[in-house]
Amino acid sequence: MAFINYVTQIQFEFGAVRLLAQECARVGIARPLVVTDPGVKAAGVLQKALDAMAELPVAVFDQTPPNPTEAAVRAAAALYKAQGCDGLVAVGGGSAIDCAKGVAIAVAHEGPLTHYATIEGGSPRITERAAPLIAVPTTSGTGSEVARGAIIIVDDHRKLGFHSWNLVPKAAICDPELTLGLPPLLTAATGMDAIAHCMETFMSAAFNPPADGIALDGLERGWAHIEAATKNGGDREARLNMMSASMQGAMAFQKGLGAVHSLSHSLGGVNPRLHHGTLNAMFLPAVVRFNASAESVQKENRLERMAHAMGLAAAGDIPDAIRAMNARLGLPSALAAMGVTPDVFDDVIKGALADHCHKTNPRIATAEEYREMLHASL
């Protein structure tokens, strides 16, 4: 049976951050904990959110690491309880939003966070008691503001997914103005993350035509505007379309992702210093080639439809076009340029086979096929 659910209330416009207090009132949050990171604070973006909630008693946790950890979730949850908070406002990229989702679990459920991880059978254990969350994205990449999942590095160093409809933010405030100062390389890496979401979910075999349409339109927007957004951070049209592509990728990936994310989640757990979006950009060419022979991909002409959305002549042009785009954006040429060496491949393959995205790839990879994709991406 196909389960199709769309999704949450979204405020999408330049200047939408001004609506934060209104949305807190609508959701029923009177004492919010703001979850953010040092970069968002230093850039002055946090202050815009605080100014919009000036009449509310607000506590701030601003120590979200680049890849959120169970330790950060514990620290933020302790602050939430100490300050008597009754809801969360995440201001930042996917890391801050996912950290806040971890806090939403931790403040209302007993036991270690691992108990609620998807691959540990934890999704049904995440109940409606999860703290309400409003998400304000400051990058255009993960789309976590409209997603039911979070990715967190737990205490045993695994990078695990947590999925529940009870984790979907009660409101998403998508304000492209908050992304105007994003540095070029971060714009590129997060933008390729959004494009990877659109491509992977479109290739997934699950039946969800609305998700397919949303993903294909998101791919077209992202592919057409990522260079302009990277080269001119003040391009408002490009920033708006990249934020839309990010949101659309996450609206669609309830359908499932695939081997790109299995590999990037696993490698990101082995080396948390590696940026998730950049890893996705590195793995996309090899995974597209691997998926080309999948029955569902061929039956639905999925690569040809993606090529059309990307303005390419043929499906076979997609992998090289992605590599060329990565080069134009200033991203690394391959995994080796990021310091990745083959000695970690066994650990990466083990994690990829266990990842929640492994089984939703249109062609289920073996350990040896994952190894071939890793070498092709090196």
GUVEX-547815 format. One record per residue (C-alpha): residue number from 1; residue in three letters; x, y, z. Coordinates in Angstrom, 3 decimals. Example, Ala and Ser with C-alpha at 12.3 -4.5 7.8 and 13.67 -1.06 7.14 Angstrom:
2
1 ALA 12.300 -4.500 7.800
2 SER 13.670 -1.060 7.140
***
This chain:
378
1 MET 0.000 0.000 0.000
2 ALA 1.245 3.505 -0.841
3 PHE 1.019 5.992 2.030
4 ILE 0.976 9.628 0.879
5 ASN 0.903 12.499 3.364
6 TYR 1.500 16.219 2.677
7 VAL 2.954 17.650 5.075
8 THR 2.805 20.780 7.241
9 GLN 1.989 24.497 7.169
10 ILE 4.618 26.496 5.298
11 GLN 5.151 30.255 5.262
12 PHE 7.283 30.946 2.178
13 GLU 8.334 34.484 1.272
14 PHE 11.097 37.018 1.717
15 GLY 10.825 38.382 5.240
16 ALA 8.709 35.482 6.520
17 VAL 10.821 35.242 9.700
18 ARG 8.735 38.124 11.058
19 LEU 5.893 35.601 11.469
20 LEU 7.682 33.577 14.151
21 ALA 5.724 34.907 17.124
22 GLN 2.463 34.425 15.230
23 GLU 3.362 30.823 14.449
24 CYS 4.420 30.139 18.039
25 ALA 0.996 31.335 19.180
26 ARG -0.787 29.220 16.572
27 VAL 1.162 26.097 17.543
28 GLY 0.837 26.783 21.272
29 ILE 4.471 27.485 22.122
30 ALA 4.773 30.113 24.873
31 ARG 8.344 29.437 26.121
32 PRO 10.472 28.322 23.151
33 LEU 13.958 26.901 23.187
34 VAL 15.781 28.130 20.088
35 VAL 18.198 25.536 18.724
36 THR 20.888 26.948 16.468
37 ASP 24.649 26.853 15.863
38 PRO 27.614 29.223 16.296
39 GLY 27.750 30.132 12.598
40 VAL 24.116 31.209 12.425
41 LYS 24.630 33.275 15.570
42 ALA 27.815 34.900 14.241
43 ALA 26.126 35.764 10.932
44 GLY 23.429 37.735 12.733
45 VAL 20.638 35.466 11.506
46 LEU 19.784 34.226 14.992
47 GLN 19.174 37.795 16.103
48 LYS 16.561 38.270 13.362
49 ALA 14.650 35.321 14.761
50 LEU 15.013 36.572 18.341
51 ASP 13.820 40.030 17.312
52 ALA 10.696 38.436 15.827
53 MET 10.007 36.749 19.193
54 ALA 10.953 39.707 21.356
55 GLU 7.795 39.447 23.494
56 LEU 8.368 35.784 24.371
57 PRO 10.629 34.361 27.101
58 VAL 13.203 32.613 24.924
59 ALA 16.070 30.283 25.847
60 VAL 18.865 29.635 23.333
61 PHE 21.018 26.575 22.671
62 ASP 23.642 27.690 20.143
63 GLN 26.130 24.807 20.230
64 THR 24.798 22.458 17.552
65 PRO 27.828 20.820 15.874
66 PRO 28.108 20.561 12.050
67 ASN 26.815 16.972 12.326
68 PRO 24.375 16.833 15.281
69 THR 25.276 14.389 18.026
70 GLU 23.445 12.639 20.824
71 ALA 25.621 14.608 23.277
72 ALA 24.368 17.904 21.803
73 VAL 20.786 16.636 22.021
74 ARG 21.292 15.817 25.715
75 ALA 22.745 19.246 26.441
76 ALA 19.907 21.046 24.671
77 ALA 17.289 18.819 26.318
78 ALA 18.734 19.644 29.736
79 LEU 18.454 23.371 28.971
80 TYR 14.886 22.889 27.706
81 LYS 13.854 21.289 30.993
82 ALA 15.804 23.721 33.182
83 GLN 14.149 26.722 31.509
84 GLY 10.640 25.243 31.590
85 CYS 10.293 25.381 27.805
86 ASP 7.211 24.058 26.042
87 GLY 8.372 23.926 22.429
88 LEU 11.265 24.327 20.033
89 VAL 12.274 26.773 17.312
90 ALA 15.113 25.536 15.114
91 VAL 17.035 28.274 13.298
92 GLY 19.724 26.969 10.989
93 GLY 20.516 24.339 8.428
94 GLY 19.749 20.660 8.609
95 SER 22.071 20.170 11.565
96 ALA 20.175 22.565 13.830
97 ILE 16.778 21.330 12.696
98 ASP 17.754 17.681 13.141
99 CYS 19.264 18.432 16.553
100 ALA 15.967 20.053 17.543
101 LYS 14.088 16.952 16.393
102 GLY 16.355 14.899 18.643
103 VAL 15.492 17.236 21.516
104 ALA 11.789 16.862 20.683
105 ILE 12.201 13.129 21.271
106 ALA 14.487 13.358 24.299
107 VAL 12.397 15.743 26.411
108 ALA 9.300 13.549 26.147
109 HIS 10.627 9.982 26.004
110 GLU 12.746 7.872 28.337
111 GLY 15.957 6.051 27.526
112 PRO 18.882 6.591 25.136
113 LEU 18.241 8.188 21.769
114 THR 19.334 5.005 19.978
115 HIS 16.162 3.329 21.267
116 TYR 14.182 5.536 18.841
117 ALA 16.369 5.059 15.724
118 THR 14.634 3.723 12.633
119 ILE 16.954 0.745 12.105
120 GLU 16.481 -0.201 15.769
121 GLY 12.721 -0.405 15.269
122 GLY 12.284 2.871 17.099
123 SER 9.888 4.805 14.853
124 PRO 6.690 3.541 16.565
125 ARG 8.201 4.501 19.929
126 ILE 8.202 8.200 18.980
127 THR 4.789 9.336 20.171
128 GLU 2.655 12.440 19.910
129 ARG 4.284 13.550 23.177
130 ALA 7.273 14.782 21.125
131 ALA 7.771 18.503 21.755
132 PRO 6.256 20.806 19.104
133 LEU 8.771 22.280 16.694
134 ILE 8.871 25.251 14.329
135 ALA 11.692 25.160 11.752
136 VAL 13.362 28.184 10.167
137 PRO 15.909 26.995 7.572
138 THR 18.928 29.184 6.868
139 THR 20.362 26.994 4.095
140 SER 18.815 25.434 1.006
141 GLY 19.793 21.800 1.314
142 THR 18.280 19.246 3.647
143 GLY 14.665 20.382 3.607
144 SER 14.378 19.078 7.163
145 GLU 11.815 21.807 7.844
146 VAL 9.171 19.726 6.008
147 ALA 10.504 16.223 6.714
148 ARG 9.603 13.560 9.229
149 GLY 13.218 12.457 9.765
150 ALA 16.447 13.514 11.447
151 ILE 20.013 12.242 11.110
152 ILE 22.035 12.193 14.344
153 ILE 25.385 10.672 15.338
154 VAL 24.637 8.602 18.427
155 ASP 27.011 7.808 21.268
156 ASP 28.379 4.651 19.599
157 HIS 29.413 6.816 16.592
158 ARG 26.810 5.483 14.172
159 LYS 25.031 8.089 12.035
160 LEU 21.397 7.020 12.386
161 GLY 18.036 8.120 11.072
162 PHE 15.021 8.896 13.260
163 HIS 11.666 8.937 11.477
164 SER 8.161 9.694 12.688
165 TRP 5.279 11.844 11.542
166 ASN 5.382 13.201 15.103
167 LEU 8.718 14.853 14.228
168 VAL 7.381 16.890 11.301
169 PRO 7.658 20.567 12.278
170 LYS 4.297 22.120 13.097
171 ALA 5.304 25.061 10.912
172 ALA 8.064 25.773 8.417
173 ILE 9.109 29.374 7.912
174 CYS 10.992 29.496 4.612
175 ASP 12.549 32.937 4.241
176 PRO 15.020 33.077 1.320
177 GLU 16.333 36.361 2.708
178 LEU 18.041 34.402 5.495
179 THR 20.219 32.640 2.896
180 LEU 21.515 35.747 1.116
181 GLY 24.776 35.780 3.084
182 LEU 25.513 32.066 2.759
183 PRO 29.149 31.518 1.596
184 PRO 29.647 30.126 -1.943
185 LEU 30.972 26.675 -0.999
186 LEU 28.225 26.135 1.564
187 THR 25.656 27.292 -1.005
188 ALA 27.064 24.783 -3.480
189 ALA 27.259 21.860 -1.049
190 THR 23.800 22.369 0.419
191 GLY 22.374 23.007 -3.037
192 MET 23.760 19.698 -4.306
193 ASP 22.189 18.044 -1.268
194 ALA 18.795 19.366 -2.391
195 ILE 19.417 18.205 -5.956
196 ALA 20.455 14.765 -4.682
197 HIS 17.203 14.514 -2.723
198 CYS 15.156 15.328 -5.811
199 MET 17.071 12.863 -8.005
200 GLU 17.208 9.979 -5.542
201 THR 13.575 10.101 -4.532
202 PHE 12.539 10.352 -8.184
203 MET 14.541 7.189 -8.941
204 SER 13.055 5.294 -5.982
205 ALA 10.634 2.558 -7.040
206 ALA 7.918 3.353 -4.482
207 PHE 4.545 4.422 -5.898
208 ASN 3.934 8.082 -5.116
209 PRO 3.097 10.171 -8.207
210 PRO 2.709 13.440 -6.250
211 ALA 6.214 12.997 -4.847
212 ASP 7.550 12.285 -8.340
213 GLY 6.066 15.500 -9.692
214 ILE 7.348 17.572 -6.786
215 ALA 10.827 16.032 -7.072
216 LEU 11.083 16.584 -10.820
217 ASP 10.051 20.238 -10.541
218 GLY 12.489 20.672 -7.633
219 LEU 15.301 19.171 -9.712
220 GLU 14.549 21.559 -12.571
221 ARG 14.591 24.572 -10.235
222 GLY 17.708 23.474 -8.387
223 TRP 19.733 22.563 -11.448
224 ALA 18.816 25.820 -13.215
225 HIS 19.667 28.111 -10.275
226 ILE 22.463 26.552 -8.207
227 GLU 25.268 28.193 -10.187
228 ALA 23.726 31.659 -9.960
229 ALA 23.111 31.269 -6.222
230 THR 26.706 30.128 -5.700
231 LYS 28.338 32.812 -7.819
232 ASN 26.121 35.692 -6.655
233 GLY 24.810 35.158 -3.144
234 GLY 22.579 38.200 -3.458
235 ASP 20.617 36.841 -6.443
236 ARG 17.144 36.814 -4.931
237 GLU 15.515 34.764 -7.687
238 ALA 18.211 32.102 -7.437
239 ARG 17.966 32.015 -3.633
240 LEU 14.178 31.675 -3.767
241 ASN 14.338 28.811 -6.259
242 MET 17.066 26.987 -4.316
243 MET 15.021 27.214 -1.117
244 SER 12.061 25.845 -3.033
245 ALA 14.157 22.994 -4.483
246 SER 15.326 22.130 -0.973
247 MET 11.795 22.149 0.406
248 GLN 10.493 20.117 -2.537
249 GLY 13.211 17.479 -2.240
250 ALA 12.212 16.845 1.360
251 MET 8.484 16.929 0.613
252 ALA 9.161 14.188 -1.938
253 PHE 11.625 12.000 -0.085
254 GLN 8.955 10.537 2.152
255 LYS 8.929 8.167 -0.855
256 GLY 12.438 7.014 0.057
257 LEU 16.016 7.803 -0.926
258 GLY 18.723 5.336 -1.925
259 ALA 22.345 4.342 -2.279
260 VAL 23.691 7.905 -2.410
261 HIS 22.394 8.491 1.092
262 SER 23.265 5.010 2.354
263 LEU 26.867 5.735 1.444
264 SER 26.978 9.354 2.598
265 HIS 25.296 8.584 5.931
266 SER 27.778 5.788 6.557
267 LEU 30.893 7.674 5.474
268 GLY 29.707 10.721 7.421
269 GLY 29.523 8.540 10.518
270 VAL 33.043 7.196 9.922
271 ASN 34.354 10.744 9.456
272 PRO 31.960 13.376 10.865
273 ARG 34.091 16.217 9.490
274 LEU 32.891 15.450 5.957
275 HIS 29.966 17.563 4.715
276 HIS 26.862 15.532 3.911
277 GLY 25.838 17.541 0.845
278 THR 29.336 17.364 -0.624
279 LEU 29.380 13.599 -0.128
280 ASN 26.052 13.327 -1.944
281 ALA 27.517 15.278 -4.850
282 MET 30.470 12.876 -5.000
283 PHE 28.306 9.726 -4.960
284 LEU 25.559 10.820 -7.357
285 PRO 27.339 9.973 -10.656
286 ALA 28.206 6.403 -9.652
287 VAL 24.758 5.724 -8.175
288 VAL 22.948 7.103 -11.245
289 ARG 24.996 4.713 -13.404
290 PHE 24.242 1.833 -11.036
291 ASN 20.505 2.600 -11.042
292 ALA 20.257 2.901 -14.823
293 SER 19.619 -0.843 -15.217
294 ALA 16.921 -1.023 -12.514
295 GLU 13.643 -2.332 -13.901
296 SER 11.515 0.421 -12.375
297 VAL 13.873 3.148 -13.617
298 GLN 13.753 1.787 -17.170
299 LYS 9.997 1.136 -17.151
300 GLU 9.188 4.693 -16.089
301 ASN 11.919 6.333 -18.254
302 ARG 13.111 7.996 -15.075
303 LEU 16.619 8.923 -16.214
304 GLU 15.302 10.373 -19.473
305 ARG 12.801 12.486 -17.524
306 MET 15.543 13.720 -15.194
307 ALA 17.756 14.554 -18.173
308 HIS 14.936 16.629 -19.657
309 ALA 14.502 18.536 -16.386
310 MET 18.258 19.206 -16.353
311 GLY 18.302 20.411 -19.963
312 LEU 20.447 17.490 -21.124
313 ALA 20.217 15.680 -24.441
314 ALA 20.220 12.128 -23.099
315 ALA 20.019 10.111 -19.891
316 GLY 23.585 8.910 -20.371
317 ASP 24.788 12.501 -20.013
318 ILE 23.662 12.806 -16.379
319 PRO 26.744 11.450 -14.532
320 ASP 29.223 13.583 -16.465
321 ALA 26.937 16.620 -16.151
322 ILE 26.937 16.218 -12.362
323 ARG 30.736 15.984 -12.280
324 ALA 31.000 19.071 -14.475
325 MET 28.558 20.946 -12.251
326 ASN 30.552 19.999 -9.150
327 ALA 33.681 21.396 -10.808
328 ARG 31.987 24.661 -11.788
329 LEU 30.697 25.071 -8.249
330 GLY 34.178 24.627 -6.774
331 LEU 33.363 21.365 -5.006
332 PRO 35.978 18.588 -4.673
333 SER 36.669 16.492 -7.746
334 ALA 36.123 13.189 -5.914
335 LEU 36.342 11.499 -2.504
336 ALA 40.147 11.389 -2.576
337 ALA 40.222 15.188 -2.748
338 MET 38.253 15.158 0.534
339 GLY 40.895 12.973 2.182
340 VAL 38.958 9.706 1.901
341 THR 41.096 6.575 1.440
342 PRO 40.115 2.963 0.630
343 ASP 41.069 1.715 4.091
344 VAL 37.684 2.961 5.403
345 PHE 35.632 1.205 2.731
346 ASP 34.834 -1.911 4.784
347 ASP 33.329 0.193 7.566
348 VAL 31.439 2.370 5.068
349 ILE 29.972 -0.676 3.305
350 LYS 28.880 -2.217 6.594
351 GLY 27.074 0.983 7.524
352 ALA 25.534 1.425 4.067
353 LEU 24.039 -2.068 4.106
354 ALA 22.392 -1.302 7.474
355 ASP 21.229 2.221 6.568
356 HIS 17.508 2.982 6.336
357 CYS 17.946 4.246 2.744
358 HIS 19.521 0.992 1.495
359 LYS 16.252 -0.830 0.828
360 THR 14.515 2.042 -0.988
361 ASN 17.116 2.267 -3.753
362 PRO 15.518 1.023 -6.988
363 ARG 18.256 -1.607 -7.289
364 ILE 19.415 -3.221 -4.043
365 ALA 23.215 -3.100 -3.859
366 THR 25.416 -5.899 -2.611
367 ALA 28.532 -5.273 -0.546
368 GLU 30.677 -5.683 -3.646
369 GLU 28.508 -3.287 -5.658
370 TYR 28.847 -0.682 -2.902
371 ARG 32.604 -1.200 -3.064
372 GLU 32.543 -0.577 -6.814
373 MET 30.567 2.637 -6.301
374 LEU 33.054 3.782 -3.684
375 HIS 36.001 3.148 -5.996
376 ALA 34.184 4.900 -8.866
377 SER 33.694 7.934 -6.585
378 LEU 37.277 7.980 -5.319
***
